[in-house]
């Protein structure tokens, strides 16, 4: 689904500019230069395709959650084994 701002970019009412330093995308009104939207990158090294970046971010989040779960499971096992010793 295309946002209202994206429709206005397509129609020429707004400009879409990427900041070369931070890689944020700025949506700017053509007639007065007002910044109406700032889209910060979803990941550290954006590909330029926000959909692909969103998928990559989800994959990374899933990996982080799995690692945290594994670490907490191991911590519980250690605690249980220490409790068994006492």
C-alpha positions in Angstrom: 0.0 0.0 0.0 1.3 3.4 -1.0 1.2 6.2 1.7 -0.3 9.6 1.0 3.2 11.2 1.1 4.5 8.6 -1.4 1.6 9.4 -3.8 2.6 13.1 -3.6 6.2 12.2 -4.4 5.0 10.3 -7.4 2.8 13.2 -8.5 5.7 15.6 -8.1 4.2 17.6 -5.2 6.9 16.3 -2.9 10.6 15.5 -3.3 12.2 12.4 -1.9 15.9 13.0 -0.9 18.3 10.6 0.8 20.8 12.1 3.3 24.3 10.9 2.2 25.5 10.9 5.8 22.8 9.1 7.8 21.0 7.5 4.9 17.6 8.8 6.2 15.0 9.6 3.5 13.5 13.0 3.7 10.1 13.8 2.1 10.1 17.5 1.3 7.3 19.8 0.0 8.5 21.1 -3.4 6.8 24.5 -3.1 8.2 25.6 0.3 11.0 23.2 1.3 9.2 21.9 4.4 10.3 18.5 5.6 7.1 16.6 6.1 8.5 13.1 6.9 11.8 11.6 7.9 12.4 7.9 7.4 15.4 6.7 9.3 17.1 3.5 8.1 15.7 0.3 9.6 19.2 -1.4 9.8 22.8 -0.2 10.0 23.7 -0.8 6.4 20.5 -0.2 4.4 20.2 -1.7 1.0 18.0 1.0 -0.5 15.0 -1.2 -0.5 13.0 -0.6 2.7 11.0 -3.8 2.3 14.2 -5.9 2.1 15.6 -3.9 5.1 12.4 -4.7 7.1 12.8 -8.4 6.4 16.5 -8.3 7.4 15.6 -6.4 10.6 13.0 -9.1 11.5 15.6 -11.9 10.8 18.1 -10.1 13.1 15.4 -9.7 15.8 14.5 -13.3 15.7 18.2 -14.3 16.0 18.6 -12.0 19.1 15.5 -13.4 20.7 16.7 -17.0 20.1 20.1 -16.2 21.6 18.6 -14.6 24.7 16.2 -17.5 25.2 19.1 -19.9 24.9 21.2 -17.9 27.4 18.3 -17.8 29.9 17.7 -21.5 29.5 21.4 -22.3 30.2 21.3 -19.9 33.2 18.3 -21.8 34.6 20.1 -25.2 34.1 23.1 -23.9 35.9 21.0 -22.6 38.8 19.1 -25.9 39.0 22.3 -27.8 39.1 23.7 -25.5 41.9 20.4 -26.0 43.8 20.7 -29.7 43.5 24.2 -29.6 45.0 22.9 -27.8 48.1 
